[in-house]
Structure formats: structure tokens, C-alpha cells
Amino acid sequence: MKSIRKIALIGGAGMMGRAIAEGITGKGLVPPERIVVTARHPESLERVQVPGVKLTVNNVTAARGASVIILCVHPGEYKEVLA
């Protein structure tokens, strides 16, 4: 199986993204330094309490080089995020 280089959780500072990041790192599936969580606002990133996970407000930077990209947004927001 191919190794996961990086996981980008786009909009991942919410409950869903935080749960995914905590689950992945808690089970030791991917080291936290290979996970990037994004949010629209820097204040939202303060809710992410997963040590070692990278945080940014730049979705493009987070997705660049990721082998897995997970959209952690409400269904009505995905078009705006992907634009």
C-alpha cells in the first residue's frame, strides 16, 4: 500500500474535522505532522487541540502535495470551497 504523504482537512477546524484528526493521530495511522487543518478564520484554528497538526487558513497550501484531501464542510458550502 502506498504511504500517505500528507492529509489535508479542508474546513477541518469544525467538529467533523477535529474528530477525524484526533482519530487518525490517536490510532497512530498517520503522524500528526502529516496532517494539515484549514479554516476560514484564524480564530477557528484555535479550537484544534491536536498536538503536532499543522494549521492554516490557506486551502491551496494545505492541499498542495497531499495524497488525501478531505472536505470537512457543510454540503451547501462545498462549491465555494472548491472554487
N, C-alpha and C positions, 0 to 999 in steps of 0.2 A: 504494500500500500504506500502511496506517495505521502511524504511528510508534509504536514501543514506548516507553511512558512509564516503565515500571519492570518488572523481572523479580524475582520472589520465589522463592528456592530454599529451600523449607521442608525443614529437616533437612539442609541443604546443606553442613555442615561436614565431612561424611564424604568418602570418596574420589570418589564419583559427583558430588556437588555441587561439590566443588573442581574437578574436571575440566571440568564444564560452565562454571563461572565463568571458569576460565582460558581455555577455548576461545573463549567469546563475546568476552571482552575482548581476547584475543590476536589474534583475527581482525578486531578493530575493529567488530564487529557492533553492539555497544551499549556506550556509555561505562560505565566501572566504577561511577560514582556513581549509575547507574540500576539497579544490582543489589544486592539485599539477601539475605544468607545468614543462616539461623537455625540454632540448635542448642538442645538441651535444657539444656545446661550451659555457662556462660561459658568454662570451660576448653577446651571443644571448639572454640570460635571461634578460639582462639589458633593452631590448625592452618591456618586460612585465610590464605594469604600472597599475596592478590591485592590490590595497592595500589588504594585508592580505593573498594573494595567495602564497603558498609555491613554491619555485623554486629549481630545482636540475638538475644535468647532469646525474643522475643515474636512468635509466628507471626501473630497478628491484625494487629499493627502492620506487619509485613513484607508481608502480603497486601493491606492497605488501599491502594487506588489502583493496584495492579499490573495491568498489561494481560496479563501472563503469570505463571502460578503453576506451579511445577514441584515435585512431591513427590519428594524425594530420600531416601526411607526404604525399609527392607526391606518386602516385601509384607505381612508379618504385623503391621506397625506402622501401616499407613495409617488404620485405623479409629480408633485412639487419637488420631492427629494431627488427623484431621478432626472429632473430637468437640468 
